[in-house]
């Protein structure tokens, strides 16, 4: 049983009604504290948590320090590149120290936290010496960027990852140059046409 204040009797009465009584403009009946703890407070906490999450998400989405796809296009133009906008990525032909023209692709990670500069080295052949693949991947030991990798469909990649915060044209150009120069320097590792056949 719970005790309620009844304005009609101006006193306390005992009732078998387990439901809390609502406040009115004409009088106030006291809600059971247990009901407040069990039902009302948890709902307020959930609403507050959802509101906080929505606010944080909107603040992150509006983070001016993060570069957008359109912003990347402007930076590439500012850096002097004639890039091709493919909708989700940018393709950039780059000349390097070896006289090569290397095509690199620029894309953001799914959460837009990083910008990836990627060189596509071609697909693995059906038959090749596994030792060559191991040798290429071992080149990553002790180095951060650029680094060799393989996609799910067997494509060789050379990637450079940059934190997507406060990026400048010079910083993006530095990453693109690093990838194109490294691709030329390590051509013997990723050019599968020069790999020996499987033993």
N, C-alpha and C positions, 0 to 999 in steps of 0.2 A: 504494500500500500504506500501511497505518497501523500504528503501533506500539501494542501493548497490553500491559498488565501481567497476567501469568497467575499466580495464587496457587499453582497446582499445581506450576509449575516455578520459582517465586520468581525469575523473571527476565523479560527482554523477549523477545518473539518477533515475527516478522513474519507477517502473515496477508494473504491476498488478499481477505478479506471486507470490502467497502466499507461495511457497515453499522456504526454505532456500537454499542458493547457497553454494556449496562445495568449500573448499580451493583447489588450484592446485599448482603445482610446478612453474608455470609461473606467477602467480598472485594470489591475495587474495581478495576474496569478503566476506564481513562481514555477518555473520549469524544473523538472528533476535534474540535478547536476549529473547524474549517471547518464541520462539521455543526451545531455550536451556533450559529454566526453565521448560517448559511443557513436553518435550519429552526426552531430552538427560540426564539431571541431574537425573530424577527418575530412568532411566535405570542403570546409574552408581551406584546409591544408592542400587538398588536391587542386582546388581552383587556383590558389596562390602559386603552386608549383607549375601549373600549366601556363599561367600568365608570365611567370619568370622565364620559362623555356621559350615562349613565343617572343618575348622581348630580346632574349639573347640571340635567337635565330635571326631576327630582323636586324639586329645590330651587326651580326657577322656578315649577313648578306649585303649590308650597306657599308662594309669596311672599305674606306677609300684607299687604304694601303695596298689592297689586293688588285692585281691587274686583271681586267676582263679580256674577252676575246677581241673586242673592238679596240681596246687599249693596246693590246699586243700588236695589232696591225699598225697602229700609229707609231709605236716604238720601232718596229722593223723599218718603216718608211724613214723615220728620223735617223736610224742607223745606216741608211743608204742601201737597203736591200730591196730588190724587186721581187716581193713575195707573192705567192698565189694563195688566195683564201679559199679553202675547201669547205667552208661552213663550220667545221669543228676544229680543223687544224690549219696550219700554214705550211706551205712548201717553199723552201728557200734554196736556190742554187748558189753555191759558194765556191769561189776560187781559193786555192790554198798555196802554200809555199812550194809544193811539188808541181804546180802547174795544172792540177786536177780541177775539175768542176764537180763538186760534191753536192748532192741534193740532200738537205736535211729537213726534217719535219719538226714543227713545234706544236706541242699540245699540253694541256693542263691535266693534272691528275683528277680523279673523279670528285674529290672534295675541294678542288681548286687551290690546294695548299702549296703545290709545287708546279713549276713550269719544266717540261721535259723537252730537251733538244735531242732528237733521235736521228741517227744515220742508219739506213737500211742496207745491210751488206749482202742481201740475197738469201735464197732458201738453201737449206742443206741438201746435198745430192742424195740420191737413193743409196748409193754405195760410196763409202769413204773410210779412211783410216781413222778410227776413234781417237787415236793418240793426238791427231791434229786438233780435234775439238777440245780435248782436255788441255792441250797447250794454249789454245786461245783463251779459254776461261781462266786458266791459271794466271794469265796476265793481269787479272783483277786483284790478285793478292797484293796487299800493301798499297793499293791506290784507291782513291775515292771516285773521281770523275776524270775523264769519261770511263765507262765500264762496258764490257761486252755482256750480251745476254742472248737468250733465245725466246721467241714467242711460242705459243701453244702449237702453231702450225709449222714450227721449225724454221722460222726466219731469224737470221743473225742480225742483231742490232748493236749499235754503239750509242750509249746514252749519256746525257749530262743532265743532272737534276739541280734546279735552283729553287730556293725558297721564294714563293710568290708573295713577297712583301717589300714594298719600296723599290721595285725593279726600275732600272733606268736603261736607256738605249745602249749605253756603254757596257753595262753588265750583261745584257742579252747578247750583244756582239761578241763579248769575251767568250761566252759559252759556245756560241756558234763556231767561232774560230778554233776553239779548243777541240771540238768534235771533228771538224773538217781536217785540221792538221794531224790529229791523232789517227784518223782513218787512213790518211796517206802514209803516215809513218809506219803503221802496223798492217799494211796491206797484205803482207805475206801470211799473216795469221788468219784473216777472214776471207780472202779470195779462194773460195772452194775449188775453183777451176784449176788451181795449182796444187791442190791436195792430192796425195797418192790414193790409189784405190784401196779398198778394204783388203786386208791380208787374209 
